[in-house]
Amino acid sequence: MNEYGDEYDIVFRASSALLDGGFRPAELGVVDGRIARIADAGAMLKGREEVDVADGVLLPGLVDTHVHVNEPGRTEWEGFASATAAAAAGGVTTLVDMPLNSIPPTTSVEALETKRAVAAAKARIDVGFWGGAVPENLGSLRPLHDAGVFGFKAFLAPSGVDEFGHLDTGQLNRALDELAGFGGLLLVHAEDPSVLEASGNDGGRDYAAFVASRPDAAEQTAIEHVIDGVRRTGARAHILHLSSAAALPAIRAAKAEGLPLTVETCPHYLTLAEERIPDGATQFKCCPPIRDDANRDALWDALLDGTIDLVVTDHSPSTADLKFAGDGDFGVAWGGIAGLQLGLPAVWTEARARGIRLERVVGWMSSAPARFAGFDGKGGIRVGGDADLVHFDPEAVFTVDAASLLHRNPVSAYDGRELAGVVRATWLRGSAVSGDGAPQGRLLTR
């Protein structure tokens, strides 16, 4: 008899489980949704339910801290039902929703409660929420913080939707001053509008012209403003979706200085490259843009040396009509990559080709974002943690069919691409998650 009685609620037996940074055979005993014991293979733990993961590997659930669910207000773009189903199919067991492009955006306590009420009945995985920092709510961010948002997102250039305005440099510093007063976190879409304005063009189908309209200098300049503000105030800041490797020297210097700065990049910046994006292929449009091969190599180097802290999807979907608006005109089509279901296989495919081990990938996509958001029970297989688990076959290969994905709209930059790594099953607190099963996710607060 163990300390929990004769049986655990569930026992997982895995021929290869990711534990303490390495893979080994193990058995897990789960009680009340948490991992109560980790034993060597052959311990023969007893469970009222028993799951054998004999092929592939058992991973901790991924944590995606950059997802645009868009509900309420633009639910035709995505929504909590479809987003959380797609997330689970991709091995994600926890996501944090961005404050836009929902209507209303999450810039007040009332808007947060509206979003939480909608999500509560639909979430198949655990969901937390970011607040937004916009010109209208500066000076009143503390109530959202106290209501449980994990931090505040700000744009330094136009966001693309009228209801979520961007901060100029003075307002950026006001936000950092305010957040420093209560230990809040600012997440920054870092592109400088003056650089974008000077680099603008008439759009069109030429992808290289689109990249030129959002040059490296836009990210470099904006990130330097953020670093200056962090140095002055001591506030914590996070650089969202880093695209430009040209900003890495300033980021490295800031981190060496000890400034509280973290950085993310995204699967599309690590796996796709400008040289292979056809003209008119607006499914690849995102802001900041996907840049060239050399830039991609430098982002991988920055992940490996710790300059970039984590990898999250920036799942930013829209309807097909918006994504392909303008018949291939990059100046007209909506910008955003819908990648929530495909993040793990996309990154693993590229990592494997570069000789990078799966445990590093899982660290960037599970434990690092869990630490970043402050999820104590997430991001690893450990005693006392949530039994958020993924059965992943790293050797299986599949071809992406956008129409078969669980995203609401059949649009994908990965459509037709061959990827390695298949998620066979996902469990949230020990319970299997399926796209058509009952919602079982919890709403998380800071």
N, C-alpha and C positions, 0 to 999 in steps of 0.2 A: 504494500500500500504506500502511495506517495502522500505528500503533505496535503494534496487536494482530494484525497480519497482513492478509490480503486482505479478511477479512470479520469483522464483529461476530457474536456469537451471535444477537442479535435487533436489528432496527432498527425503531423506531416513527417513522412520519411522521404529523404532526398538523397540520391546518389551523389549529388554535388550541390552544396548550399554555400552562399557567399556569407562567410562569418569572419569578423575581425580582419577584413581586407584580403581574405583568401578563400579558395574553394576547398571544401572537404565534405565527406558524407556525414549526415547528421539526422537526428530525430528531434522534432519540436513538439512540445506539449503546450496546448493553448487552453486557457481558462478565461471565460468572460471577455473574449476578444483580445487578450494580451498573451504574449509568450511567457509561459510560466517556467519552462525548463528547456534547455538545449542539451541534448545528450549525444554521445557518440553513436554511430550506426551500430545496430545490433542490440541496443538497450531494450528493445521490445516494449517501449512505452505503450500503454493501453489507452485508447480513446473511444468515446461513444461513436465518433466518426473518425475514419482513418483515410489519409490521402497519400498515395505513393507517387512520387515524382522520380521515376526511374530513368527517364531520358531527359536530356537537357539539363537545366540548372534551376535552382530556386533562388530568386533574388528578392531583396526588399522592394516594396512598391516605390515607384518613382514619385517625385514631388515636383510639380510644375508650377512655379510661382509667377508665370506670365501668360495668362489666358484671357482673351476677350470673349466672354460668353454672350454679351449683347442683349440680355434679357433683364427687364422688360424694355419695350420700345422698339427694338430691332430684332425680335425673336425670329423673324424670317431669315436673318443672317446666321443664327445658331440657336442658342437657348440651353437651359440647364439640362434638360432631358437628353438632347443629342450630344452636347459637349461632354457630359459625364459618362455617357455610354461609350463614346469614342475614346475618351481618356482611359477607361478601364480596358478597352480592347488593345490599347497601346501600352499597358502596364503601369499607367498612372493611377495612384490611389488617393492622391491629395492634390488639389489645385487651388490657386489663389486667383480670384477674379479681378480683372482690371476695372477701374471706375468708369471707363467708356468702352464701347460705344452704346451703352444702354441709355435709355431715356426714362427717368432722369439719370444723369451721371451721379456717381456716389461722392457727392461733394457736400452732403449734409447728413445729419443723423436721420432725418426723415427719409431721405433717398436710400440710405443704407437699410433701414427697416423695410422699405418697399422691396428692395432686392432680396433681402433675407426671406421675406414671406413667400416670394415667388420660388426661390431656390429650395426651401424646406421640403416641399412636396415632390420635388423632381430629382434631387441629387442622388446619383448612384454611388458616388464616392464622396470623400470629405472635401468641404469647400470653405475657404476663407476669403476675405475681401480686403482689397486695398481701398483707401480713400483717394480723393483727388485734391490737389492743390491748384486752384485757379485764381485769377485776380479777384474774383468776387468774395472768396471765403478766406483770404489771408487775414490773420488776426483772430480767426475763430476755428482753428484746426483742432484745438484741444478736445472739444466735445466729441468729434469723430474718433479721436484717439481713445478717449475714455469709453466709447461705445464698442471698441474692440477691433478696429481696423488695424492691419499689421504695419501700415506706413502710408505714405502719400505719394502719388504719382504726379509729376509735372511735365509739361512740354515746354521746351524753350523755343520752339517754332510752331506754326499752326498745326493743330492736331488732325485736321481733315473734317471735323464736325464742329458746327457753330456753337454747340452748347458746352464745349469744353475748351475754354480759352487758354492761350499760352502765357507764360511768364516772361517778362523782359528781365534784363540782368538785375535791375534794382529790385524787382519783385522776387526773383530767385533768392537774393540775399535776405529779403524780408522773411521769406519762407524758412530759410535756414536759421535765421535768428530765432524765429518762433519755435521751430522744432527743437533747437538746442535747449530751450528752456524746459522741456519736459521729456527729453530723450527720444524724440520721434525720429523717424527715418524718412528721407526724401529719395524717391526713385525718379530718375531723370531721363527723359527722351532728349538726348543731347545732340541737337543740330542747331547751328546758329542762323537765325533768319536773315541777317545782313549778307552772309556768305551765300545763302540760297538765292536771295534776290539778285545778287551780282552774277550768279552762275545760271540763272534761269534761261530757258529756251522755249521754243514754240511747241515742244512735245514731238509727236510723231512716232513712227514704228521703230526707229533706230534705238536699240537697247544701249549702245555705247553713249549715245547722246543723252539718254536718261541718266546714266551713271554720272556723266559730266555735269548734269544739272544739280547733283547732290554730291559734291566732291568731298574728298578726305578733309579738306580744310573746315568744312561745316562741323564735322564731329570734333576735330582737334580744338577749334576755337571754343565751342560750347563746353567741352570737357575741361578745358583750362579755366573757364569761368566757374564751373562747379568746384574744381580743386581749390581755387582761390577762396571761394566761399566757405568750404569745409575748413581750410586752414585758419580762416579768420574766426569762425564761430565754434569750431569743434563739433558741429553737428554731423551725424552720420548721413552719408549719401551713397547711392548705388547707381551705377551707369547701366542703363537698359540696352539690350540688343546691340552690343558693340559690333560694328561692321568694319570700321577702318583700323587697320594695323598701324597707320601713321600716328594714332593717338597713344600707342603702347608706351613709348618712352616717357611721356608725361605721367601716365598711370603708374609705371614702375617707380618713378621718382617719388610720386606722392605716397605710394605704399612704403617705400624705403624710409620716408620721412616719418612714418607712423600714423599718417592720417587715416581716419575711419572711413575708408572708401572701398567698396566692393564693385565687382564688374561681372556682367553676364554676356554670353554670346548665344547664338541660336543654331539649331541644326542646319538651316538653309545656308548660313554663312560658312559653315564647316564642310558642307557636302556639295554645294553647287558653285559654279564659277562663271564669270562674265563671258569667257571665251566660248562657252557652250550654250548660251541662252540665245535662241533665235530672235531676230527682229520680229516685232509684233506679238511675241509670246507673253502677254500681260499676266498670265498666271504666275510669272516670276517677279512681278513688281512688288517691292516692299520698300519702306523708308526707315532707316537708310538702306541703300541698295546692296545687292549681292555684287561683290567686286571680283577682282581677277584671281588667278591661281596663286600668284606670289603672295597676295594679301591673305588668301586662305591658309597657306602654309604658315605664315607668321601668326595667325590666330591659333593654329594648333600648337605652335611653339609656346605661345603665351599661356595656353591651358596647361601644358606640361610643366612649365616653370612656376605656375601658381599666380601669374599676373591676372589672368582671368579666373574667376572663382567658380563659376557654375554655368551649366548649359540648360536653357529652358526654351520652350517652343516659340513664344510670342505668337500663339495661335490667334490669327486676326482674319476671320472669315468674312465673306459677304455673299450675296446672291451671285449667281453666274452672270446675270445681266449687268451688274455693277463691275464685276471682275473683268468682263470682256467688253465693257462699254468703249465706244470709240473705234471698234474694229481694229484693235491692235495698237491704238494710240496710247503711249505710256503717259501722256499728259492728261488723259481723260479717265482711264481705268482706275478702279479702286486699288489702293496699295495695301497688301497684306498677304501673308502666307498662312494657309490653313494646314497645320502640321501636327496637331495634337495626337492623333492616332499613330503617327509614323516617326516620332522623334527618336525613339530608342533604336529601331532598325536602321534608320538613316545614319545616325551617328556611329552605331556599331559597324555598319558596312564600311564607312570611311576609316574608322579607327583600326579595324582589322587589317585593311589594306596598308596601313602605316605601321603595323606591328605593335599596336597599342592594345593592352590587355583589357578584357571586359570589365574587370574590377575597377579600372580607372574610369571607364565610361559611367558605370553605375555610381561611382563617387561623385562625379560631376552632375549627375542627373537625379540623384536621390539624397545622399547624405549631405552634400554641400547646400542644395536649396533648402533642405530641412533645417540645417543650422542657421542659414541666412534668415529664414522666416521665424525661427524660434520654436519649431515643432519638436518638443522633447521626445515624444513617443514615435517619431517617424524617422525614415531615412536609414534604417539598418535593421538587421535581424539580431535582436538582443533580448535578454531576459528583462521583462518589465515593459518592453515596447509593444506597440500595436502589432497584431499579426496581419500586417499589410504585406502580402506576398505575391510573387509573380513566378509562374512557370514559363521559362523562356528557353527556346531552342536556338542557340546561337549559330548552328550549322545549317538550318533550313533556309532555303532561298525562295523568294516569291516575287512576282511582278505586280506592281501597284496598279490597281484598277480604281480610279477615282469614284466611279459609280458604286463600288462595293463598300466603300468606307462608311462609317457611321456618322461622319460629319453631316450636318443638315443639307449642305449643298455639294454636289459632285464636282468640285474644283480642287485640283492639287498640282503643285509644282513638281510633284514626284510621279505623276501619272505616267505609266509605261516604264518606269525605272525599275530595274532589278535590285532588290535589297536583300540583305542577309539578316536573319534573326526573326523568329516568329513567336509572338506571345500566345501560349497555349491556354493559359488560364490566369485569372487574377482573383485574389481574395482580399476583402476588406474586413479587418478584425476577424479573420478566420472564416468569413462567409463568402462563398463564390459570388462574383459579380458578373452579370450578363446584360447584354443590351436590351433584353426584353423582360428582365426580372424586376421585382419590386424595388423602388428606391430605398437605399439603406444608408446613404451618406449622412454625416453630421455636419452642421454648420460650426465652423471653428472661429474662436475669437482670440485676440492677442493675450 
